[in-house]
Structure formats: C-alpha cells, structure tokens
Amino acid sequence: MKLPLILITLAFSHFVYGQSPNTYSAKGKTHLIGAFELTVLETDTTYSKWYQENYENAQLDLSKTDWKENLGNTNVEIYMGTWCGDSKNWVPKFVRMWEELGLKRSQLKFIALYGSGDHYKQGPEGEEKGKQIHRVPTFIFKKDDTEYARIVESPSSDLITDVAQIALGYPSKPNYKAANFLLKHFAENTIDQMLEQKRYYLYSAYHLVGKSSELNTLGYVLLKAGETEKAIFTFELNTHLFRYEPNVYDSYGEALAEAGNVEEARKQYQKVLELDPENDNAKQQLMALKD
C-alpha cells in the first residue's frame, strides 16, 4: 500500500530537521560546531535561554525601512560561536531585525566555529577558509554568491543603521580595521612581498589598530590555521606597535618557537621578563626552550 503524500513529506521533514547538530565540549560546556539550523538555538535548552532573551530584548527602530527591498536577493552567512558573548548578543538581534523586515529565514546560513584549541576560529569542514574570519560573529552579505559587505563582531554604529547602509550600497568599514587590512593584503600578496614592505605595513597598522588584542587575536587565528609565517609577521608588527606590553612578546615568542626559531623565541620571552619579571609563563617557556 502506498503511503499518502503528506505522510511521506512529514517523515522526510522529520529526517531533515530531526538530525542532531554537531557539537563539542570545552570546559564542561557543550557548543555547536559547523552548519546548523536556526531552530536549534530556538529550541535546544543549551542555547535557547540566551537566544530568546536577546531576541526579545532587541531595541529596533524600524520606522523607516524603504531600503529593505534591496535585501530581497541577499543571503547572509553568519559565522558565530555559542561560546562567544558577542555572538550571543548580536545573532538573536540580527535575526529579530531580519524577520521584522519581512525577509526570509532561508536567506540566512549559520556556521558555528571552535572557540579554543588547535581549531581556534575554524569550522569542522573548513567552512571559514578563504573568508577572512578573525572575529565572531561575522555577518557576510552576498549577492549571486559574491560578498559585497560584512559586519564584524558588532555594528560600527547601530544594527539598523549598518544594515540600511549596506542595503543602500554604502556600507561602513567593519570593526578591526588593522586586522582586516592585513588579511586583505595577505590574500593579495606573498609573505616575501610583504616582508619587503614591512615599514609600510607598520605605518598603516599604526593608523588603523585599536588595542593590542586586535592583532594578537588575528595572529593566533593564523597560527592555528597553519599560516605560521603570516602569524609571525602579525605578531612582530604588534611588538612594534605595543612595545611596552609583555603579552605581545609572549605571543610572538610562541609563534617563533612553533616555527623552530628557538633563539629568536628565547629573546622574546626574555623581553617579557624585562617588562614583567614575575611572568611565570615566560619562565616556563625559557626552561622548555633550553631543553
């Protein structure tokens, strides 16, 4: 006997949406990893409390939205982490805004990244490769599968203004201008070409960078992605930009040690101790490098 069409449809829907999302554990907590459906954030009690709270608390002025028609053919890839406070804050608010604009959920794609370890800021299938992801959440706006704007970590002004500007063709420059600048040039040049123009990159980064954590985070994203030379270049720039901060030398030393440049790594950890004589990590790393 043939099953009625509606039963077949329901069975298929259950198969598609009933599959468990991919997760991993870190520090006793469970986090999403890889592509997932929005319904997971809405219904899974591991995530639904913060999702629903920030969705409902979104303060959105949608009195003037004649620009929303320009987003009808736009898809948005959302790279996030369920371990990340900014993701917990901005992703629900973005979804609330999107829905209130009358746009389709099917235009949104969600990808969760690792928050620590050897796969820091990476997806299980390399979903972030070539996307220049260094902060989460990152919202990538696409038409015909081509990126034309993005929001990095948080809006430059406010959510509605940023999205309106994107819709009208005048997007604000995303946050973390120095990191974005370096990533763009890494994609367009060889590391040897950039080393030849180190003064130019130091001068440019000086006028773009915010805190030392901006390039420090970028350096670790590159290091964990196996882009060791780019990571070393980034960490070295940071030591020139923030020469009185011990942590920038610590990170630079770690990258040099990983690349096998033991003597230079030692020099960086010694610099840490000059600035912070009680730094236990630098002492431990110097002992390890002696061996």
Stockholm file with secondary structure:
# STOCKHOLM 1.0

chainA/1-291         MKLPLILITLAFSHFVYGQSPNTYSAKGKTHLIGAFELTVLETDTTYSKWYQENYENAQLDLSKTDWKENLGNTNVEIYMGTWCGDSKNWVPKFVRMWEELGLKRSQLKFIALYGSGDHYKQGPEGEEKGKQIHRVPTFIFKKDDTEYARIVESPSSDLITDVAQIALGYPSKPNYKAANFLLKHFAENTIDQMLEQKRYYLYSAYHLVGKSSELNTLGYVLLKAGETEKAIFTFELNTHLFRYEPNVYDSYGEALAEAGNVEEARKQYQKVLELDPENDNAKQQLMALKD
#=GR chainA/1-291 SS CCCCHHHHHHHHHHHHHSSCCCEEEETTEEEECEEECHHHHHHCTTTHHHHHHHHHTCCCCCSCCGGGGGGTTCEEEEEECTTCHHHHHHHHHHHHHHHHTTCCGGGEEEEECCCSGGGTTCCTTCTTTTTTCCSSSEEEEEETTEEEEEEESSCSSCHHHHHHHHHTTCCCCCSCHHHHHHHHHHHHSCHHHHHHTHHHHHHHHHHHCCSHHHHHHHHHHHHHTTCHHHHHHHHHHHHHHTTTCHHHHHHHHHHHHHTTCHHHHHHHHHHHHHHCTTCHHHHHHHHHHHC
#=GC SS_cons         CCCCHHHHHHHHHHHHHSSCCCEEEETTEEEECEEECHHHHHHCTTTHHHHHHHHHTCCCCCSCCGGGGGGTTCEEEEEECTTCHHHHHHHHHHHHHHHHTTCCGGGEEEEECCCSGGGTTCCTTCTTTTTTCCSSSEEEEEETTEEEEEEESSCSSCHHHHHHHHHTTCCCCCSCHHHHHHHHHHHHSCHHHHHHTHHHHHHHHHHHCCSHHHHHHHHHHHHHTTCHHHHHHHHHHHHHHTTTCHHHHHHHHHHHHHTTCHHHHHHHHHHHHHHCTTCHHHHHHHHHHHC
//
